[in-house]
Amino acid sequence: MIDLLLFICLNYKTMITDADIKKMKAVFATKEDLKAMDKRIDSLSNSQRQNTEDLIELITSGFDRTEKAIRMISDHDEIIENHERRLDKIEDKIFA
């Protein structure tokens, strides 16, 4: 775009001043601006990737803890059932 403006200015025999160039730099993105923007986008992308991995790890660990808790409850259920059977046998012997 700046090339087009320079072409127009030079073809119409109009001199472009340093002030004009400063104004154009304020309006149009320079290569450095675009490179900086690209680096910011890459940084955000890396940050987002890391956040996603952290979230997946958190969810996975939550499922692991839930699975362990379910196994513990199941083990306790078996113990309780065993105790109930024993109590039933004792009741049968006492009240029979």
N, C-alpha and C positions, 0 to 999 in steps of 0.2 A: 504494500500500500504506500509505504514511504517512497519506494522507487517510482510509483505512478505520480505522486505529488512532485517529486524532483523532476521528473520528465516534463510535467505540465509547466512547472516554474521555469525550467530551462528553455522550453520551446516558446514561451511567451516573453522571453527576454526579461524576466523578472528575477531579481536577485533574492535568494533565500538567505535569511539572516540566522544568526545563532539563536535568537529568540524564537524564530519560527521552528527551528529544530527542537528546542526545548519543549515547545507546545506540542509538537508531533510526538515526542517521546512520552509526554504525559498522556496523550490520547491513545497511541498505538503500543502494542506489546512489542518489546524487543526480544532478540534471541535469548538474552540472559533471563528476561522475565519468563519466557516459555520454559527454559531449562529449570528455573527455580520452581515453577508450577509443577513440572513433571516430577521433580524430586519430592515435592510435598504430596503429590498423589501417590507416589511409590511408598512414601513413609506411612501414609494413611492406610494403604493396601496392606503393608506389612503389619501394622498395628491391628487392623481388622482380622488378618489371618491369625495373629497371636491370640486375640480375644476369642476367636472362634475355637481355636485349639484348647484354650483354657476352659471354655464353656463345655466342650465335649468331655474333657477330663472330669470336670465337676459332675456332670450328669452321669458319667460312667461310674464314678466313685459312689454316687448316690444309689445307683442300681445295685452295686456290689454290697453296700451296707444294708439295703433293703433285703437282698437275697440272704445275707447272713442272719438278719433278724427273723426272717421266715423260717430258716432252718432251725434256729434256736427255739422258736415257738413250737415247731413240729416235734423237736426233741422233748420239750417240756410236756407236750400233749401225750407222748408215749409214756413218759414217767408217771404222769397223773393217771393214765389208764391202768398202768401196772399197779399203782397204789390202790385204785378203786377195786381192781380184781382181788387184791389181797384183803382189803377190808370186807368185801363181799364174802370171801371164804371164812374170815374170822366171825362175821355175823352169822353165817350159816352154822358154824360149829357151836357158837354160844346159844343161839335161839332155836336150835334144832331139837 
